Amino acid sequence: MRDRRLRWPISSHVEAAVSGQIVRAIERRAKYILIRFDSGTLILHLGMSGSLRLVKPDTPPKTHDHWDIRVDNGWVLRFHDPRRFGSLHWTEDDPTLHPLLVKLAPEPLSRSFDGEYLHRVTRKRSVAIKQLIMNSSLVVGVGNIYASEALFRAHISPRRAARRLTRQQAKLLAQSIKDVLSEAIKTGGTTLRDYVNADGAPGYFRQKLFVYERAGEACRVCTAIVKQFVQGQRSTYWCSTCQS
């Protein structure tokens, strides 16, 4: 452990807890990586710029390489995080009951997230639909890029009050979220600045973006100008002709 100062300080008990343990499973819940051992679970979040790499043990650490886990084949799992927004926690209890995970909503690619679910949670909510689908207590993993893109595909304005969605619109939006995320996964994600995947390659979904970061450019569907505004302290992109 070279530096414990991440989003939250890393516990001094982590090294002793995982030393000599066997990794039984590696899972994901929302944006958290769960590394399961017999005696407990490491809960890891990459933050905005964090990454994990398998490196040889003699590889010199870089400035923002904060911690390593050495595995028995000699390789080292190394965590790199320039912005220190990532985190690492240890729990001996059910990780899904950890304070960071217990209130998380359904996964967007799961069967439990569908049009009926989305329609149900939008009732009586006056918040704008884009902000609602980015709320991890209602659905996890729909970030700013994919929220804008899904709303474009569903022909729904990001300003529309959530409660104004019809059942059919909710069904279309839920499917659009699934489609956008599935396509992004297949193309390795979206590289806008410094994101790379586990192999060091950029994501190519940017080439398929219809509105995100295209303000002032022609809509790829109707040729109207893509607009931008700030919504919930995040930039939102939309086509006022295609989305209503």
GIKAHU-V624266 format. One record per pair of residues at least 12 apart in sequence whose C-alpha atoms are under 6 Angstrom apart, sorted by the first residue. I is the first residue (numbers start at 1). J is the second residue. D is the distance in whole Angstrom. If there is no record, write none. Layout:
BEGIN
i: [I/I]
j: [J/J]
d: [D/D]
END
This chain:
BEGIN
i: [1/2/2/3/6/6/7/7/7/7/22/23/23/24/24/30/30/32/32/40/40/41/41/42/42/43/43/44/44/45/45/46/47/47/49/50/50/51/51/52/52/53/53/54/54/55/55/56/57/57/64/64/64/65/65/66/67/104/104/105/105/105/105/106/107/109/114/115/115/115/118/119/119/122/122/123/124/125/125/126/126/126/127/127/128/128/128/128/129/129/129/129/130/150/150/154/154/155/155/156/156/157/157/184/187/187/188/189/189/190/190/190/190/191/211/211/212/215/215/226/226]
j: [67/66/67/66/84/87/84/85/86/87/37/36/37/36/37/140/141/44/45/91/92/90/91/89/90/88/89/87/88/86/87/86/85/86/81/80/81/79/80/78/79/77/78/76/77/75/76/75/75/76/80/81/82/79/80/79/79/136/137/137/138/139/140/139/140/178/174/170/171/174/170/167/170/162/163/163/163/162/163/161/162/163/161/162/159/160/161/162/158/160/161/162/158/176/177/172/173/242/243/243/244/243/244/205/204/205/203/203/205/203/204/205/206/203/237/238/237/227/228/238/239]
d: [5/5/6/5/5/6/6/5/6/6/6/6/5/5/5/6/6/6/5/6/4/6/5/6/5/6/5/6/5/5/5/5/5/4/6/5/4/6/5/6/5/6/5/5/5/6/5/5/6/6/5/6/5/6/4/6/6/6/5/5/5/5/6/5/5/6/6/5/4/5/6/6/5/5/5/5/5/6/5/5/6/6/6/6/5/5/4/6/6/6/6/4/5/5/5/6/5/6/4/5/5/5/5/5/5/6/4/4/6/5/6/5/5/5/6/6/5/5/6/6/5]
END
